[in-house]
Amino acid sequence: MALPAFGAAAPVDHVPTGALYSILVVVHVLCAVVGFGAVVLTGFQAARARRDPSAPGAEGVRRYFRPGTNWAGRVVYGVPVFGFAVIGASGGAWRPGDAFVVAGLVIWLASAALAETVAWPGERRIQSLVTERWADARRSGELDRTCRQVMAAAAATGALFVVAVVVMVARP
């Protein structure tokens, strides 16, 4: 048996089919899009929060950063759960040790770590600053620093999401 050319997808005994497999793939993808999308959206909103509290759109920023947990972002935790369910429903076509699965999991871990350590704590700080003392925090630079950190983490998370999509589609 000849080895596949570099960059070519490994041969698959069969292409997974069936309603359960398809539903699990859709839910896996939706978790990724909603979860990572919410983190990226937080970065965009953090950029808007750097403006003056009397600027156009400030009310939308206040609504977005109202105190509470960003549950849409936490949907990202469904990605590996449904990813492994997809593997289980693939009928042996995909395995946990496949290179694209391992790469995807590593990328997801990096993204989740960024969200947990930078984006979400920063989001909570922005919530507090915007609701309690937006103008003062803006003048002191505290809001700007926090927003920049959240924006950077959100951008990195978005870039990792794009890389993960490429890896999942290409299945190197």
N, C-alpha and C positions, 0 to 999 in steps of 0.2 A: 504494500500500500504506500503510495507516495504521500509525502507531507504537503500540506497546503502551502502556497507561496506566502512570503512575508506579507502581513496585512490582510490576507484573505481569511474569510470566516472559516472556522473549523467545520468539518462536515457534520451534519446532523442526521441522525437515523430517521427522524421524522419531524415534521413540523407540527407543533402542538395545535390542537383544535378543541373545540367543545365550548359550550356555554360557560361552564365554571371557569375555565382557563381565560376566556375572553373577558368575563366580568372582573376577574382578579387583576388582569392587566389594566383594565380601565380604572379600577379603584387605585391601583398602585400609581398610575400616571396622574390621576386626579390629586392624590395626596401630595405628590411631588410638586405639581403646578400650583395648587392652593397654598401649601406650606411654604415653599420657597418664594412663591409670588408675594405672600404676605410679608416675608422678611424684606424682600426687595422694595415693596411698597412703603414699608416703614422707613427705609433709607430715603426715598423720595419725599416723604412727609417730614423727615428730619431736616432736609434741605429747606423746606418751606418754613419750618419752625424757627430757622435762623433769622427770619425777617422780623420786622417790627410787629408788635401785637395789634397795631392798628392798620396794618397793610391789608390789601384785598386778599381774601381767602383765609384770614386769620381764624374765622369762626370754624371753618373746615378743619384747620389744624387742631383747634381746641377739641372738636368732636373726635378726631382720629386719636388724639392723645389723652382722651378721658381716662381716668384711673381704671385699672383692671387688666386682666390677662388677655393678651392677643391670642385667642384660641385658634384663629385661622392659621397662625404661624405654627402652632403646636401640632397641626395636622401632619407636619413633616415627619413625626414619629411613626406614622402609618406606612411610610415608604419602605423601610426594611421588613416590616411585618408582612405587608402584602407582597413584597418582592419575594420573600421566602415562600409565601403561599403560592405565588406564580410558579416557582421552581417545583414545588410539590405537585402542582396540577399539570406540569408539563409532560408528564408521562416518561420522564427520564431524558428528555431532550436537553434540559439544562440541569446543571449540578451546582451545589454550593461552592465547589472548588474551581469552577470555570473562571478563567482570567477576567472576563467582563463582570462577573458577579463580585469577585474579590475587589476589583478596581472600583466598582460602583459603591461597594460598602465602605471602602476607604474614603472615597470622595464624600459620601454621605456623613461619615464620622467627622471629617474636617468641617463640613458645613454645619452640622449640629453643634460642634464645639464652638464655632464662631458665633452662632446664634445664642447659645447658652451663656457664653462668657463675655461677649461684647454687645451684640445687638439687643438682646432682651433686657439685660441690666441697664443699658443705655436708654432703651425705650421707657423703662420705669422711671429713670431720672428725668427724662424729658416730660413725661406725664406730670411729675411733681412740679417741675419748673414752670411748665406752661399753665398749669391750673392754679398755682399758688403765687408765683412772682415772675412772670414772663419778662416784663420790662427790666426789672432789676438783674435777673440772670443774664439777660442779653447784654446789658451794660457791663457787667463784671467779666464777661467772656466765658462764664461757666456753661451757658447754653450752647455757645458756638463750639467749644471743645467737645462737649457730649455729642452734639449733632454730627460733628465731623467723624467721630469714632463710629457712630451708628451708620453713617453713610458709607464709610470704608468697609465695615463688616458686611453691610448689605450688598455692596458692589462685589466683594469677594465671594459672598454666598451665591449671588447671581451668576458669576463667572464659573464657579464650581458646578452649579446646576447645568449650565450649557455643556461643560465638559462631560458631566454624567450622562446627559442626553446623547451626546455623540458616542460615548462608550457603549451605552445600552443599545443604540441603533446599529453601530458597527460590529459589536461583539467581537473584539479582537482576540 
